[in-house]
Amino acid sequence: MIGTSEIFLFLFAPVFVFVIAFWLWMLIDCLKRQDDMFKFGGNNAKLIWILVIIFTGLIGAVIYYFLIERTDSRQDLLVGIALFASVVVVIILILSLFVVTTKTTISIEPYPPGRYPQTIPTPDLTPVSPVNQTPPSNATKPTITSIQPDFGTIGTKVVITGAGFTARDNNVAFRLSPEDIFSVGFKVGYINNLVSSNSKTIEFAVPEVLGACAFPLPKNEGGPTIVCPAIGILFKPGTHTYPVFVVNQNGTSNSINFTVSR
């Protein structure tokens, strides 16, 4: 697309070059002309015309041309032809540059929505088992005695009461139905990294998305590093009851039912 700057270059640059060439031609002619060749102005005629051409620009040059320069001498004719040829050459070069620039301009259109090139890694959907670390000898295995409330929607605040909860890294697990297609092959979804200030209660809000692993993951000594799949597990639409249990470094608790309405 031709912009304003290109139009200005195309229309006004040749005119500007011609004006400068004409002005220089008149100034050089005046400087070279003998004093007795000026028809009027006396002894100071040459100086006066030089000042007129310099300070009035194109207007003075035009006046000088019609009143003084039109002697039709062979030398002036040759100078005029040379200047005219120079202007023509400059105009041709400018036009050539303009055409080449226009033809080589590439318009880069953005990708249409959804068409951006990208590489999406395929997540590892292999289910990861809960923490199976050997608990400390003096550890109290987590147990659940109650869950309040035992029914809620996404965002409902819930308190689990029991024993054996650790200060941090408690995981509340929801056992999903095997046929639950929304679990993408996972039988358990987790709420990770919950704290317990008194080892007897855990508070959480029912999330929209569950994690695929319990944290911290077990240490696989001498084997490959276990990486939790970067995938979110959803509850099934509607109202469903899920067994809930707690997993931490002390082991896995008993389960208690919780109903989620989604």
N, C-alpha and C positions, 0 to 999 in steps of 0.2 A: 504494500500500500504506500502511495506517495504522500509524504507529509508536507507540512508547511515549509520546512527548511529546504526541501528539494525543489518545491515550486519557486521559492525565492531565488535559489541558485540558478534555476533554469531561465527565469524571466529577467532578473535584474543584474546578474553578474556580467553578462556580455555588454549590457548598456553601461555599467560602471567602468568596465575596461575601456570601452570606446571613449567615454568622457575623459578619463585620465589621459588616454593617448592623444586626444584632440587638444587638451589643455597643455600637455607637454610640447606638442608640435608648435602651438602658438607662442609659448614662452621661448622655446629655442629659436624660432624664427625672429622674434623680437630682439633676443640677445645678439644674434648674428647680423642683424640688419644695420647698415650704415646710417649715420645720423641724417645724411642728406636724402635718404630714401623715404623719410617720413613726410607726408604731405603737409601736415600742420603740427604746431606745438612748439616750434622754435628749437633752440639749442637743447632744451630739456625734454624734448618729445620722447626720446628713447627711454629715459628714466621714468617718465610719467606712465608710459605704456607698460613697462615692466611691473611697476607698482599696481597698476590697474589689474593686470592679469593675475598677479599673485594674490591680491586681497579680495578680488571679486570672483575669482574662480572661473566657472564655466561661462558666466555672463560676460565677464571682461574678455575672455578668449573669443567668444562669438562676435562681440563688437569689434575687436581687433581684426578678426578675419575679414569682416565685410568692409571695414574702413581702410585697412592698411595692407593686409597680406595678399589680397587678390591682384597680384602683379602677374600671375601665370608664368613665372620664370621657370625654366627647365629644372633648376635645382630644387625649388619648392615643390614642383610636381613629383619629383622622385622621392623626396622626403614623405610627401603625403601618401604616395603609393606604398612605400615601405611600412608606414604606420598602419595603413588600412590592411595590408597583408598580415601584419602582426596580430591585429585585432581578429581577423578571420581565423587565423591559426589557433588563437586562444579560445575562441568560441567553439571551434571544432573539438578541441581537447576537452573542454568542459562538458559538451554534449556527449562525447564518447565516455567520459568518466561517469556521467549520470546514467547512461544506458547500461553500462557494465554493472554499476552498483544496483540498479533496479533488477536486473536479470539474476544477479547472484544472491539477492536477499532471500533467505529461507524463513518461512513462517512456521514456527513450532507450535503446534496445537497441543493442549494438555490432553492427557489420557481421559477418555470418557469415564464417568463414575463407575467404580467396580472393575476397571480394566487395568489397574496399576500392576506392573510386573512385580511379583512377590514370590517368595519361597516360604511355605508354611510347613514347619516340621511336623511330622506325624507323632503324636504322643504315644508313649508306651502305656498300653492299657492293661498290662498285667497287674492283677490285684496284688496289693501289698498287705501282708498279714499284720495284725496288731503287734505291739512291742512284745518280744519274747525274751527279754533279758532276764537273767537270773536275779531275783530280788535279794537285797541284803538279808543276812540271817536274822537281824532284829527288826525287819520291816513288817509292818502290819498290812496285810492284803486289803485292798480297798473293798468296802462293802457299801451297799445302798439300802437305807431303811425307808426313805420316802422321797417323793418328788412332788413339788408344789409350784404351780398347779400341775395336774396331769393331762391337761388339754390346752391347746393354744394355736394361734395362727403365727405367721411369720412376724418376728419382732417381739413376741411375748417373752417377758422376763420370767425365768424359771430358777428355782433353788433346789438343788439336790442335797439331801442330808444323809450322812452315813459316817464312815470312819476310814482311816488309811489313806486319806488324800494328801498329796504332797504340796509343798508351798508353791510349786510351779510345775509346768509341763503336765498338767492333767488334761486328758482327752475324753470328751463325752462322745460316745459312739452310738449311732443309730443303726440297728440291724435292719437291712432292707430285704424285701421279699425277693427270692431268687428270680422271679419272673418280671421284676421291676425293670422295664426297658430304660427308665430314666437314670438308672445307676450305671449304665454303660458297662456292664460286666462286673461291677463291684457289688459285694454283698454287705459292705459296711461303709458308712460315711461318718466323718469325724468333725467335731468342733475342737480345734487345737489350742494348746498353750493356755489353758485356764489355770487360775491361781486359787489357792485356798489359804486364807489367813489363819484358820484355826484347825485345819486338817479334818474338819467335820462337815463343812458346807462348801458347795461350789455353785456359783451363780453364772448364768449365761442368758443370752437372748436367742431365740430360735432364728437361725439364719436362713437366708434364701438359698444359699449354696453351701454344701458340705465339702470338706476336704477328702482326698482319697487315701490319706495315710495318717497314722498316729505318730506324733512327734514326742521326744526325739526318736528317730529311726534306730533300729538295732545296729550295733557295730558288727560288721561282717569281717572278722579278722582273717586276713590272708585272701579274701575273695574280692569280687568286684564291688565297687561302691554302689549302694542302693540309692536310687533316685526316685523320688515320689513323682508320679505322673502329674503334669500341670493340667489338671482337668477338674472341673467343678461338678459335683453330684447334686441333683435336684430331688426334692421330695415329689412323690406322685401327686398329680392334680386331684383335688377332692379331699375327703377326710379319711385318714388311714392311721392305724395304730402301729407303733414301732417299739420293739424292745430296746431299752436304753441301758447302757452300762458305762462304767468308767475304766479307762486304761491309763496307768502311769508306771513309773519304774518299779513299783511294788507288786505289779501284776494286774489282773483283770478282775473286775468286780462281778457280782451277780447282776441280773438284769431286772428292770422294772418298766412297765409299759407307759408310753406317752403317745397321745393322739395329736396329730398335726392336721390342721385344716388349711388347705392351700387352694 
